[in-house]
Amino acid sequence: MRIHRLIRHTRHAGAALALCTLAAWPQPATARAPRDAVVTPPTDAELMHQAVHACRSLSRHRRPRLDLNLFARLLELERAHGVPAEFRGMTLAKACIESGYTPRSTGDCRSGRCQAVGIIQLWPWTQRFGVDRTDPVASVRFLLERVQAGVGERLHRICPQVRTDRDQYQLAWLRINRGPLRHGRQRCEGTPHGLRRLRQWQRNIAAARRDQWKPPASRATRLWPTSFEAATIHTASADAPWPARPLDGVW
C-alpha cells in the first residue's frame, strides 16, 4: 500500500513539475512601437488632419469648405518664427478654439459691441500695430511675433520660477493671450487658450502611430519548447500532461 501511495505522489509531483516548467517558459513580450515613433514631432499632415477632424468648434458641414492652403500657411509661419516642437500646431489649435477657423468671427460682445475679431479673436489694442484682424495670416504673424518677443531675460526676472525654455514660451503665449496682469499682479502661471486642444491632438497622433506600427516579422518569438527541451522536461514523469501540439520544430 505504501509503495502505491509513493508511486501516485511521485506521478503528481512530476506532473506538477512539468506544468510549472511550462508556465515559467519565457513568453514573448508584447511588441510595442519604438519610442521614436511616438516622440517624433507631428508632421504638418498629421496636424492638419487633427485640425479638420478633431476640432469640436467646427461643424461637419463646414469641413469640406475649409481652406487647407491656409492651414499650411499658418504652419509655415510657425516654422519661420521658431516655434518649439512641443508647440507645433499652436496656431491651428487656437484658431479652432477661438473661431472654428472663421476669419470674420466676432466674440466677447457686450451691449451690441464685439471686442474680439478674427480667426484668433484679437482685441482692438492690436490695431495700434496696424494689424488687420480679419486677415488670418496677418493675425497669426502678429501673435507669433509678440510671443517670440516675450521670451527672454525680462520674463525670467518677472517670473523667477519659470526656468525651462518650454515654460518660458508657454508663459509668453499666456501673457499675450490673457494679458500680462492678473488682479494687479504679474501673471506667471496658467494655460493659454488652445494649449489643451493641442495636447489632445498630440495624444491622438501618438495613439494613431502606435496603432499603425507593426513589428517586423523577424521579431517572432517561439512560444513552445523544442522536442529536445520537451523530452528533458518530460522525463520528470512518464505520465505528466503535455499540450496536445507537435513538439518537433520551433514554434
GUTI-25977 format. One record per residue (C-alpha): residue number from 1; residue in one letter; x, y, z. Coordinates in Angstrom, 1 decimal, padded with zeros to 4 digits. Example, Ala and Ser with C-alpha at 12.3 -4.5 7.8 and 13.67 -1.06 7.14 Angstrom:
<recs>
REC k r px py pz
REC 1 A 012.3 -004.5 007.8 $
REC 2 S 013.7 -001.1 007.1 $
</recs>
This chain:
<recs>
REC k r px py pz
REC 1 M 000.0 000.0 000.0 $
REC 2 R 002.8 002.4 000.9 $
REC 3 I 004.5 001.7 -002.4 $
REC 4 H 001.4 002.5 -004.4 $
REC 5 R 000.9 005.8 -002.5 $
REC 6 L 004.6 006.7 -003.1 $
REC 7 I 004.2 006.0 -006.9 $
REC 8 R 001.0 008.1 -007.0 $
REC 9 H 002.6 011.0 -005.2 $
REC 10 T 005.6 010.8 -007.4 $
REC 11 R 003.4 011.0 -010.5 $
REC 12 H 001.6 014.0 -009.2 $
REC 13 A 004.9 015.7 -008.4 $
REC 14 G 006.2 015.0 -011.8 $
REC 15 A 003.1 016.4 -013.5 $
REC 16 A 003.3 019.5 -011.3 $
REC 17 L 006.9 020.0 -012.2 $
REC 18 A 006.1 019.7 -015.9 $
REC 19 L 003.3 022.2 -015.6 $
REC 20 C 005.3 024.7 -013.5 $
REC 21 T 008.2 024.4 -016.1 $
REC 22 L 005.8 025.2 -019.0 $
REC 23 A 004.2 028.1 -017.1 $
REC 24 A 007.6 029.5 -016.4 $
REC 25 W 008.7 029.2 -020.0 $
REC 26 P 009.6 032.7 -021.3 $
REC 27 Q 006.8 034.2 -023.3 $
REC 28 P 007.3 036.9 -025.9 $
REC 29 A 006.7 040.4 -024.7 $
REC 30 T 004.0 042.4 -026.4 $
REC 31 A 005.5 044.2 -029.3 $
REC 32 R 005.4 047.9 -028.8 $
REC 33 A 006.1 050.8 -031.1 $
REC 34 P 009.6 052.2 -030.7 $
REC 35 R 009.8 055.4 -028.7 $
REC 36 D 010.9 057.4 -031.7 $
REC 37 A 007.6 056.6 -033.4 $
REC 38 V 005.8 058.4 -030.6 $
REC 39 V 008.2 061.2 -029.6 $
REC 40 T 008.9 062.4 -033.1 $
REC 41 P 007.2 065.8 -033.6 $
REC 42 P 004.0 065.7 -035.5 $
REC 43 T 004.2 066.3 -039.2 $
REC 44 D 002.2 069.1 -041.0 $
REC 45 A -000.1 066.4 -042.5 $
REC 46 E -000.9 064.9 -039.1 $
REC 47 L -001.6 068.3 -037.5 $
REC 48 M -003.8 069.3 -040.4 $
REC 49 H -005.8 066.1 -040.1 $
REC 50 Q -006.4 066.7 -036.4 $
REC 51 A -007.3 070.3 -037.1 $
REC 52 V -010.0 069.2 -039.6 $
REC 53 H -011.4 066.1 -037.8 $
REC 54 A -010.7 066.8 -034.1 $
REC 55 C -011.9 070.4 -033.8 $
REC 56 R -015.1 070.4 -031.7 $
REC 57 S -015.8 074.0 -032.7 $
REC 58 L -016.1 073.0 -036.4 $
REC 59 S -019.4 071.7 -037.7 $
REC 60 R -019.3 068.8 -040.2 $
REC 61 H -021.0 071.0 -042.8 $
REC 62 R -018.0 073.4 -042.9 $
REC 63 R -015.3 070.8 -043.1 $
REC 64 P -015.5 070.3 -046.9 $
REC 65 R -015.2 074.1 -047.3 $
REC 66 L -012.0 074.5 -045.2 $
REC 67 D -009.0 076.1 -046.9 $
REC 68 L -006.2 073.7 -046.3 $
REC 69 N -003.8 076.0 -048.0 $
REC 70 L -004.4 078.4 -045.1 $
REC 71 F -003.5 075.7 -042.6 $
REC 72 A -000.3 075.0 -044.4 $
REC 73 R 000.5 078.8 -044.5 $
REC 74 L 000.0 079.0 -040.7 $
REC 75 L 002.2 076.1 -040.0 $
REC 76 E 004.9 077.6 -042.3 $
REC 77 L 004.6 080.8 -040.2 $
REC 78 E 005.2 078.8 -037.1 $
REC 79 R 008.3 077.3 -038.6 $
REC 80 A 009.6 080.7 -039.7 $
REC 81 H 009.2 082.1 -036.2 $
REC 82 G 010.9 079.3 -034.5 $
REC 83 V 008.0 077.7 -032.6 $
REC 84 P 009.4 074.9 -030.4 $
REC 85 A 008.5 071.3 -031.4 $
REC 86 E 006.3 070.9 -028.3 $
REC 87 F 004.0 073.8 -029.5 $
REC 88 R 003.9 072.9 -033.2 $
REC 89 G 000.3 073.5 -034.3 $
REC 90 M -000.5 076.1 -031.7 $
REC 91 T -002.0 078.5 -034.2 $
REC 92 L -004.3 075.9 -035.6 $
REC 93 A -005.4 074.8 -032.1 $
REC 94 K -006.0 078.4 -031.0 $
REC 95 A -007.9 079.2 -034.2 $
REC 96 C -010.1 076.1 -033.6 $
REC 97 I -010.9 077.1 -030.1 $
REC 98 E -011.4 080.8 -030.7 $
REC 99 S -013.4 080.9 -034.0 $
REC 100 G -013.6 077.5 -035.6 $
REC 101 Y -011.3 078.8 -038.4 $
REC 102 T -013.7 081.6 -039.3 $
REC 103 P -011.7 084.8 -040.4 $
REC 104 R -014.6 087.2 -039.7 $
REC 105 S -015.8 085.7 -036.4 $
REC 106 T -016.6 088.0 -033.6 $
REC 107 G -016.7 087.4 -029.8 $
REC 108 D -016.7 089.0 -026.3 $
REC 109 C -019.8 091.1 -027.3 $
REC 110 R -021.4 093.4 -024.8 $
REC 111 S -024.2 095.9 -025.5 $
REC 112 G -024.0 095.1 -029.2 $
REC 113 R -020.3 095.8 -029.4 $
REC 114 C -017.8 093.0 -030.0 $
REC 115 Q -014.3 093.3 -028.8 $
REC 116 A -012.7 090.2 -030.3 $
REC 117 V -012.5 089.8 -034.1 $
REC 118 G -010.8 087.4 -036.4 $
REC 119 I -009.6 083.8 -036.6 $
REC 120 I -007.7 084.1 -033.3 $
REC 121 Q -010.0 086.7 -031.8 $
REC 122 L -007.6 089.7 -031.4 $
REC 123 W -008.8 092.7 -029.4 $
REC 124 P -008.9 096.3 -030.5 $
REC 125 W -005.5 097.2 -028.9 $
REC 126 T -003.8 095.2 -031.6 $
REC 127 Q -004.9 097.7 -034.2 $
REC 128 R -002.3 100.2 -032.8 $
REC 129 F 000.3 098.0 -034.6 $
REC 130 G -001.6 098.1 -037.9 $
REC 131 V -002.9 094.6 -037.8 $
REC 132 D -005.9 093.7 -039.9 $
REC 133 R -007.8 091.4 -037.6 $
REC 134 T -009.9 089.9 -040.4 $
REC 135 D -006.7 088.7 -042.2 $
REC 136 P -005.8 085.2 -040.8 $
REC 137 V -002.2 085.4 -041.9 $
REC 138 A -001.6 088.9 -040.5 $
REC 139 S -003.2 088.0 -037.2 $
REC 140 V -001.2 084.8 -036.7 $
REC 141 R 002.0 086.6 -037.7 $
REC 142 F 001.4 089.3 -035.1 $
REC 143 L 000.7 086.7 -032.4 $
REC 144 L 003.9 084.7 -033.1 $
REC 145 E 006.0 087.9 -033.2 $
REC 146 R 004.6 089.0 -029.9 $
REC 147 V 005.1 085.6 -028.3 $
REC 148 Q 008.7 085.5 -029.6 $
REC 149 A 009.4 089.0 -028.3 $
REC 150 G 008.0 088.0 -024.8 $
REC 151 V 010.6 085.2 -024.3 $
REC 152 G 013.9 086.3 -022.8 $
REC 153 E 015.6 087.6 -019.7 $
REC 154 R 012.9 090.1 -018.8 $
REC 155 L 010.3 087.3 -018.5 $
REC 156 H 012.7 085.3 -016.3 $
REC 157 R 013.1 088.4 -014.0 $
REC 158 I 009.4 088.9 -013.7 $
REC 159 C 008.7 085.2 -013.0 $
REC 160 P 011.8 083.6 -011.5 $
REC 161 Q 010.0 080.2 -011.0 $
REC 162 V 009.9 079.8 -014.8 $
REC 163 R 013.2 078.2 -015.7 $
REC 164 T 013.0 076.0 -018.8 $
REC 165 D 012.6 077.3 -022.4 $
REC 166 R 009.4 075.3 -022.7 $
REC 167 D 007.8 077.0 -019.7 $
REC 168 Q 009.0 080.4 -020.9 $
REC 169 Y 007.4 080.0 -024.3 $
REC 170 Q 004.2 078.8 -022.7 $
REC 171 L 004.1 081.8 -020.3 $
REC 172 A 004.8 084.2 -023.1 $
REC 173 W 001.9 082.8 -025.1 $
REC 174 L -000.3 083.0 -022.0 $
REC 175 R 000.6 086.7 -021.3 $
REC 176 I -000.2 087.7 -024.9 $
REC 177 N -003.4 085.6 -024.7 $
REC 178 R -004.8 086.7 -021.4 $
REC 179 G -002.8 089.8 -020.6 $
REC 180 P 000.4 090.4 -018.5 $
REC 181 L -001.5 091.2 -015.3 $
REC 182 R -004.0 089.3 -013.2 $
REC 183 H -005.7 091.1 -010.3 $
REC 184 G -003.0 093.7 -010.4 $
REC 185 R -000.1 091.2 -010.2 $
REC 186 Q 002.2 089.8 -012.9 $
REC 187 R 000.7 086.7 -014.5 $
REC 188 C 003.2 083.9 -014.0 $
REC 189 E 001.0 080.8 -014.3 $
REC 190 G -001.9 079.5 -016.3 $
REC 191 T -002.8 077.8 -019.6 $
REC 192 P -003.3 079.8 -022.8 $
REC 193 H -006.3 079.2 -025.0 $
REC 194 G -005.7 076.4 -027.4 $
REC 195 L -003.0 074.5 -025.4 $
REC 196 R -005.3 071.8 -024.0 $
REC 197 R -006.7 071.2 -027.5 $
REC 198 L -003.1 071.0 -028.9 $
REC 199 R -002.1 068.5 -026.2 $
REC 200 Q -005.2 066.4 -027.1 $
REC 201 W -004.2 066.4 -030.8 $
REC 202 Q -000.7 065.3 -029.9 $
REC 203 R -002.1 062.4 -027.9 $
REC 204 N -004.4 061.4 -030.8 $
REC 205 I -001.4 061.5 -033.2 $
REC 206 A 000.7 059.3 -030.8 $
REC 207 A -002.1 056.8 -030.5 $
REC 208 A -002.6 056.6 -034.2 $
REC 209 R 001.1 056.0 -034.7 $
REC 210 R 001.1 053.1 -032.2 $
REC 211 D -001.9 051.6 -033.9 $
REC 212 Q -000.4 051.8 -037.4 $
REC 213 W 003.0 050.4 -036.3 $
REC 214 K 003.6 046.7 -036.9 $
REC 215 P 006.5 044.7 -035.5 $
REC 216 P 008.9 043.2 -038.2 $
REC 217 A 008.5 039.5 -038.9 $
REC 218 S 012.0 038.8 -037.7 $
REC 219 R 010.8 039.6 -034.1 $
REC 220 A 008.7 036.5 -034.0 $
REC 221 T 009.5 034.5 -030.8 $
REC 222 R 008.7 030.8 -030.4 $
REC 223 L 006.1 030.0 -027.8 $
REC 224 W 006.8 026.3 -027.4 $
REC 225 P 009.9 024.4 -026.5 $
REC 226 T 011.8 022.2 -028.9 $
REC 227 S 011.5 018.4 -028.9 $
REC 228 F 014.8 018.0 -027.0 $
REC 229 E 013.7 020.5 -024.3 $
REC 230 A 010.3 018.8 -024.1 $
REC 231 A 011.9 015.4 -023.7 $
REC 232 T 014.2 016.7 -021.0 $
REC 233 I 011.3 018.1 -019.0 $
REC 234 H 009.0 015.1 -019.7 $
REC 235 T 011.5 012.7 -018.0 $
REC 236 A 010.3 014.1 -014.7 $
REC 237 S 007.2 011.8 -015.0 $
REC 238 A 006.1 009.5 -017.7 $
REC 239 D 002.5 010.4 -017.0 $
REC 240 A 003.0 014.2 -016.8 $
REC 241 P 000.4 016.0 -019.0 $
REC 242 W 001.6 017.9 -022.0 $
REC 243 P -000.1 020.2 -024.5 $
REC 244 A -001.6 018.3 -027.5 $
REC 245 R 000.6 020.1 -030.0 $
REC 246 P 003.6 018.9 -032.1 $
REC 247 L 006.8 019.4 -030.3 $
REC 248 D 009.3 018.9 -033.1 $
REC 249 G 010.5 022.1 -034.7 $
REC 250 V 010.5 025.7 -033.5 $
REC 251 W 007.2 027.5 -032.7 $
</recs>
